[in-house]
Amino acid sequence: MAQQETSEITLSIALDENRIPEKLTWSAQDGGILDEEAKAMLLSVWDSKNKESLKIDLWTKDMPVDEMKIFFHQTLVALSDTFMKATQDEKMTATMKDFCDYFAEKLELKS
């Protein structure tokens, strides 16, 4: 059997005395990223055995609320694109994109 290649992504979270994230960094050697700072992250993995998603949502205490709103909007748009790639369900993708537009409008993210 051929040896399987692996790729590693690492996350590092510096916590304050109350275990609140102060600094998030991530590395992906295959992508040329080393200790890149981030203010927020959302990670979801699928537990096939239990048929449920497991998630980690973290943001630093200095993440501005206005940037968090933009981050969520961009994440929702990206999830819509990923849903389309994964399912080829054009009708639901369009519905998701409509919600993304509504979300942006209500938060006044589009100029």
C-alpha positions in Angstrom: 0.0 0.0 0.0 1.3 3.4 -0.9 2.1 5.8 1.9 -0.6 8.4 2.3 0.4 12.1 2.3 -0.7 14.3 5.2 -1.0 18.0 5.7 -1.3 19.7 9.0 -3.0 22.9 10.1 -2.3 24.1 13.6 -4.1 26.6 15.8 -2.6 28.3 18.8 -4.8 30.2 21.3 -3.2 32.5 24.0 -5.6 32.9 26.9 -5.8 35.4 29.6 -6.2 34.6 33.3 -10.0 34.0 32.8 -9.3 31.7 29.8 -10.6 34.3 27.3 -8.7 34.3 24.0 -6.3 37.2 23.7 -4.4 36.0 20.6 -5.2 33.5 17.9 -2.6 32.3 15.4 -2.6 29.6 12.8 -0.1 27.8 10.6 -0.5 25.8 7.4 3.0 24.8 6.1 1.7 23.5 2.8 0.1 26.9 2.2 3.2 28.9 3.3 1.4 30.2 6.4 3.4 30.4 9.6 1.9 31.9 12.8 -0.5 34.1 11.0 -2.6 36.2 13.5 -6.4 36.1 13.4 -9.1 37.8 15.5 -11.7 35.1 15.1 -12.3 31.5 13.9 -15.1 29.2 13.3 -14.3 25.5 13.0 -16.8 22.7 12.3 -16.2 19.0 11.9 -18.6 16.3 11.0 -19.0 13.4 13.4 -20.3 10.7 11.1 -20.8 8.2 13.8 -23.2 10.4 15.8 -24.5 12.3 12.7 -23.7 15.7 14.3 -21.4 18.7 13.7 -18.9 19.6 16.4 -17.7 23.1 16.5 -15.3 25.5 18.0 -16.1 29.3 17.8 -13.4 31.6 19.2 -12.7 35.3 18.9 -10.2 37.5 20.7 -11.5 40.0 23.3 -10.3 42.8 21.0 -12.3 41.7 18.0 -14.4 44.7 17.0 -18.2 44.0 16.7 -18.3 45.7 13.3 -15.6 43.4 12.0 -17.4 40.4 13.6 -20.6 41.3 11.6 -18.5 41.4 8.3 -16.8 38.1 9.3 -20.2 36.4 9.8 -21.5 37.8 6.5 -18.5 36.6 4.6 -18.7 33.2 6.3 -22.3 32.8 5.3 -21.6 33.7 1.7 -18.7 31.2 1.7 -20.9 28.5 3.2 -23.5 29.1 0.5 -20.7 28.6 -2.1 -19.5 25.4 -0.4 -23.1 24.1 -0.1 -23.4 24.5 -3.9 -20.1 22.7 -4.6 -21.1 19.9 -2.2 -24.7 19.3 -3.2 -25.3 21.0 -6.6 -28.6 22.2 -5.1 -29.1 25.4 -7.0 -32.5 26.3 -5.6 -31.4 26.1 -1.9 -28.1 27.9 -2.8 -30.1 30.7 -4.2 -32.2 30.8 -1.0 -29.1 30.9 1.1 -27.6 33.7 -1.1 -30.9 35.7 -0.7 -30.5 35.3 3.1 -26.9 36.6 2.9 -28.1 39.7 1.0 -30.9 40.2 3.6 -28.3 39.8 6.4 -26.0 42.3 4.8 -28.8 44.8 4.3 -30.1 44.5 7.8 -26.6 45.1 9.2 -26.0 47.9 6.7 -22.9 46.1 5.4 -23.4 47.1 1.8 -22.8 50.6 0.7 
